[in-house]
Amino acid sequence: MNADNDDTGVVVEPLAAGAVQIRLNRPDRMNALGVVMTDALERAVNEAVAAHARVILVRGTGRAFCAGADLKERRTMDEAARVRHNRKINAAVDALAAAPMPTIALINGLALGGGCEIAIACDFRVAAEDAQMGLTEARIGAIPGAGGTQRLPRLIGAARALEMILTGEPVTAARAAEIGLVNSVVAPDALDAHAQRLASVLASRSPSGARTAKRLIHRGLEVPLADALQLERAALKEVLASADYAEGLAAFAEKDRKSTRLNSSH
């Protein structure tokens, strides 16, 4: 994976423990999603998945996470080009949502429109105290077009999603935490450290177990409970026979032996 993609507006940064950070890097445009940058984002996600990253983090450079589609660029497009541009944003967001490993959005500032849709496609959202999130398309006579009308209600419920989408008004980080839109809110200067601690914990867990649990949760929400429980039981049978589980049992036994020796020496 490239660690230096400045010309595309996306920088890929390998972190400790097999985590990969994808940095949206057009601070002069508030990391708005132009065509080139959107292609680069999808490519970066797919490369991180192909490289079996333990965790994927997404972050923005500067005062914004991502301000959404680049409307200055969009104004120069004809209708067909606008549709193609939106399809590219869809593809990038869908690639992130489909990533089998845990994903974390570090919301360091404004996350609006497509930027908010990137964030809600991730498994975890950690927001700085001064961040704002919103699906603001109603302000320009549009609707969310990269999963917002579907993922947001699944995350915070239909009534709150309708409020955000129909008013087009962003919410503060505190409100986002209150309605379950983000997992945690931290001081701006603690954002990276907090997210990387979370990434370190996630990366230390069994990759196959994490992928299986993530798949079961998302698939289970789409089927009746009885069917979802059958999926869980079938998956558990495979997990109990896995090398990761055998390694975990061995590590537990070793820890137990050390604890027993320590207690018997007192």
ZALUM-845203 format. One record per residue: x, y, z of N, C-alpha, C, O in turn. Coordinates in steps of 0.1 Angstrom, whole numbers, plus 5000, padded with zeros to 4 digits. Atoms other than C-alpha are relative to their C-alpha. Example, Ala and Ser with C-alpha at 12.3 -4.5 7.8 and 13.67 -1.06 7.14 Angstrom:
2
500949885000512349555078500950125000501950125007;499149895000513749895071499250115008499750225009;
This chain:
266
500849885000500050005000500950125000501950135006;499349885000501150354993499950075013498850075019;500149924988502050565023500050154996500150235005;499949865004502150885002499350024987499850004976;500849985012499350964978499450155000498350174997;500549874999499151344982499350064988498450134989;500649955012498351414946498549964998497850034991;501450055001495051214949499150055011497950045010;500849954988493951374982499849895010499049915019;500250114990494251045001501449955003502349934994;498750054995497250935022499749885008498949885017;500250124993497550585035501249985010502449995005;499050004989499450555068500049875008499049855016;500050124992500350205082500350045015501250125018;499849974986500050215120500549875007500749775000;499550114993501149975147498949895000497849914998;500950114998499649625152499249974987498149914989;500750035012498549595115498950094997498150064987;501149915004496149885115500550094989501750124987;499749915011495950115085499150125001497950115003;500849875000494850485086500050064986501050074979;500249945012493350635055499750155003498750185009;500149864996493751015057499550084987500150074977;500549915011491551245035500850135001500850195011;498949904999494051505026499850114989500750144981;500249885008492551805008499550115009498450165008;500549904990492452055037499550134995498750205001;500549875006492052355014498649994995498050104993;501450025005488752205002499249935011498249875007;500750064989487752075036499849854997498849795001;500050145004488551725022498749964992498249854994;501150035008485651744998500349904990501449894985;499850115008485151444976499950034985498850034979;500049985014486251524941500149864993500349765000;500050135007486351254914501349925003501349815006;498750064998490151184917500149955015500549835017;499950044986489951174955499149885004499549795011;500950114997486950944956500549874994500449775001;499350125005488650694933501149955009501249835011;498950044992491650704955499649955014500249855019;500650054988489550654986499549854999499949775007;500450135002487950344972501149904998501249795003;498850085003491250214960500849975013501249865016;499350024987492850264995499349905009499949825015;500750094992490050085012500249864995500449765003;499850145006490249784988501449955002501549835004;498650044997494049774992500249965014500949865017;499950034985493749775030499349865002499849785010;500750134998491249485028500849894994500949785000;499250105007493349295003501349965008501849855008;498850024992496349335026499749955014500649935022;500550054987494349195056500450095011500950045022;499949914989494649505077499249955012498149905010;500750044988493649435113498850095003497750055007;501049894997491749765116500250114989501450134985;499949885009491050055092499450125007498350125012;500449884995490850405104499950104989500750104980;500149895010489650705084499950135007499250155017;499949874993490551055093500150114989500550094978;499849895009490551405077501250085005501550095017;498949904997493451655076499450145001498550184994;500449864998492852005089498750015009498649935018;501249984991489552135104498849934996497749955002;501150085004487251895086500349854999501549824995;499950145004486751525084499749994985500649944978;500350005014485051555051498750094998497750065005;501149915002482651825038499049954990498050024986;500950065010480951585013500550024986501750044984;499749995014480851594976500650144997500250245002;499449885004483051864960499050084990498950054978;501049935008480252104948500650094990499950124980;499349925010482652334930500349924988500149964977;499750095011483752044909498749954993498649944981;501350045005480151924906499350104991498650064981;500749905008478952254891500550004986499850054977;499550005013481152204861499649884992499949864980;500450135006479551864853498750014994497850084998;501450025005476651774831499349905008499949845018;500750094991473951554845500649865000500649805011;499450145000475551224834501250005008501549905015;498850004992478851324850499750015014500449955023;500449994986477051414882499649875005499949835016;500550134996475451074883501249915002501349835012;498850094999478850904876500850045013501349955020;499349964988480451114904499349945013500049895022;500750064988477751004929500249855001500349805012;499750145000478250644918501349975006501549875013;498650024995481950674926500050025015500649945022;500149984985481150814961499349885006499749835017;500750124995478650524966501049885001501049815011;499150115000481350274956501050015011501449915017;499049984990483950424980499449975014499949905022;500750024987481450435009499649855002499849795013;500450144999480150085001501249915003501149815010;498850084998483649945000500450015015500849915021;499749984986484250085035499049925009499449855018;501050074992480949945048500249854999499949785008;499950145003481749605033501349945006501549825006;498750054995485249585048499849905012499049935021;500350104990485349265069500650025014500249975024;499449974987487649405096499450125006498750195000;500549894993486749665122500550134993501650144989;499749875006486650025109499650115009498650105017;500149894991486950355128500050134993501050154985;499949865006486050705117500450095012499850105022;499549904990488050975136499450144995499950194985;500749885005485751275132500650135007500250165018;499249904994488051565137499450144998500050245002;500649875003485751845125498749984993497949894997;501250015007482951885100499949874993500849834985;500350125008481451565086498650024995497649985001;501349965006478751675062499749924988500749884980;500450075012476851505034500749874998500649785007;499350135002479051235019501049985011501449865013;499050024989481551295047499349935012499949845018;500750074990478851195072499749864996499749775005;500350145005477950895050501349915001501149795004;498750084998481650785052500049965014500349845018;499950034985481550805090499049895004499349805012;501050104995478250605094500249874993499549774997;499650135006479650335071501049935008501249815006;499050074991482250265097499349945012498249975015;500650074988481750045127500050085013499150075021;499949914988482950295153500250144995500950174985;499849865003482850675153500550075013499850065023;499449934989485050875176500150154996500750184986;500149865004484351255175500750095010500750075022;499549894992486251555187498850085006497850095000;501149934993484251775211499450114991498350154992;500549895009484052055184499549954986499350034977;500550065013482951815156498550034998497850055007;501449995003479651855138499849894989500649884980;500450105010477851585117498650034995497750075002;501349975005475051625093499849954986500849954978;500350025014473351515061499250124995498050144997;500449865003472951865047499450014986499250134982;500449995014471751785012498750074998498550134987;501349935002468251925018500250154998499450224992;499749855002469952275018500150044986500050154982;499849975014470652244981499049924992499249904980;501150075008467452054971500449864996499849814986;499650145004469051704971499749915012499149965022;500150104990468951394992501349935002502149934993;498750084999471751185007500049894989499049824987;499950095011472950964979501149895001501449834991;499050104998475650744994499749915012500649895020;500450094989473650535018499450075012498950005021;500549934988472550805042498549975004498249965015;501450024997468850745039499749865005498749835011;500250144995469350375047500849975012500449905021;499250044989472250355071499750095012499750045024;500249914988471350655093498849955008498949945021;501150054991467850525104500349865007499849845017;499650124993469450185111500850025012501049945021;499149974989471850355134499350085011499650055023;500649914990469750615152498550005000497950075008;501450015001466150525143499450094990500050194986;500649935011463750655117499750155004499950244996;500449864997462450965136501250105000501150214995;498949914999465851105144500750024986501250124983;499449995013467151025109499250094991499850184984;500949915007464151205094500350145004500350234995;499849874996464851505115501350064994501450174989;498749955005468551525104499950024985500450124980;500050005015467851455067499050114995499450184986;500949905006464751675062500350145004500050244997;499649864996466051975082501450044993501650154991;498749975005469551945068500950065010502050125006;499349934990470852075101501049905006500749795010;499050084993474151935115499749995015499050075021;500150014986474251805151501450015006502449984999;498749994993477051875176500549865004499749765004;499450124995479351605189499249955012499049835013;500850044988477451605222498749944997498349845002;501350055004474151555205500149874993499349784994;499750135008475651285182500249895010499749785008;499950104990476651095213498749965007498449855010;501350024994473251145229499149914992498349834998;500950085009471450985199500649874995500049804987;499350125004473950705194500750014986501049914980;499449985013475450855162501549985001502249944991;498650034998478950835177500249925012499349915021;499750084988480550595202500650085011500350055023;499449934989482550845221500450144995500650164983;499649875002483451215223501250045008501250015021;498849974993486951335233500550144996500150204986;499449875003488951655234500749994987501349884984;499350015013490351745200501449955000501849874991;498650044999493951695211500149855005501349805005;500050144996493051345224499449914990499449794992;500850085010491251225193500949884994500549774995;499250115007494151035176500449905011500449785008;499550104990495450875208498849915005499049795006;501150084996491950765218499749894989499449784992;500350095011491250615184501049894998500749784995;499050105002494550445182500149905012500549785009;500250104990494050285216498949904997499149784999;501150085004490750155204500549904989500249784989;499550095011492450025172501049905005500949785000;499150094994495149865193499349885006499749765005;500750104994492649675213499349914990499449784991;500750085011490649565182501049914993500749804990;499050075008493849465164500649885008501149785002;499550104992494849245194499149885001499549775006;500950115000491749025190500149914988500849954978;499950095011491348735167499450064988498250104988;500549945013490948865131498849924995497849984991;501150085005488748575121498750015009497650015004;501249984991486548615152499450134998498150144998;500649875002486148985146499250004987498150064987;500750005013485148925110498749925001497749964995;501250084999482748655119498950075008497750075004;501049924992481048865146499450114993498250144993;500449895007480849165124499049954989497950014987;500950065010479248955096498749965006497649985000;501350054993476748795120499150125004497950115002;500849894995475649125134499350074988498150094989;500649945012475049285100499049914993497949964989;500950095006473448985085498849975008497749965003;501150034990471348915116499050105000497850075002;501049895000469749255114499149994988498050064987;500850005013468349165079499149885000498249874990;500850125001466648835088499249995014499650055023;500750034987464148715115501049955011502049895007;499150044989465648645149500349855000501449815002;499850145000465148275146501149964990501949874992;499050035010467148265114501450055004502449995001;498749944996469848495128500749915011501949905011;499550094990470248255158500649884994501649834998;499550125007470747965134501450044993502349964993;498849965006473448165116501150015011502249975008;499149994990475148235149500549865005501749845006;499650144996475147865159500949934990501849874994;499250065010476547755126501450065000502449994998;498749945000479348015128500849965013502049945012;499350034988480147925164500649864999501749845004;499550135002480647565154501450004993502349934996;498849985007483347675130501150075009502250035008;499049934991484947915155500649915010501849915013;499550094989485247645182501049904994501849845002;499050095006487247435157501250084994502050024987;499049925007489447725146501450005007501449975019;498749994994493147775152500150125009500850115020;500049894991492548115167499449975014499950015024;500650044987490247955194501049915008501149935020;499050094994492847685201501150095006501650065017;498949924995495547955205499550085012500250105022;500549934989493248155228499949915013500149965024;500150094989492547855250501449975006501649965018;498650024995496347785252500550125008501250105018;499549884993497048145262499350015014499950055023;500750004987494348125289500549905010500749935021;499550104991495747805303501450045005501650025017;498749954996499247955304499950115011500650115021;500249894990497948265322499549945013499949995024;500550064987496048045347501149935007501149935020;498850074993499247835354500950105007501350085018;499149904994501248145360499350065013500050095023;500749944988498548285384500049905011500249945023;500050104990498347955402501449995007501549985019;498750004994502147945407500350125009500950115019;499849884992502148305419499349995013499850035023;500850004988499448245444500649895010500549915022;499550104992501047925457501450045006501849985016;498749964995504348105463499850095012500850125019;500249904989502748345488499649925013499449995023;
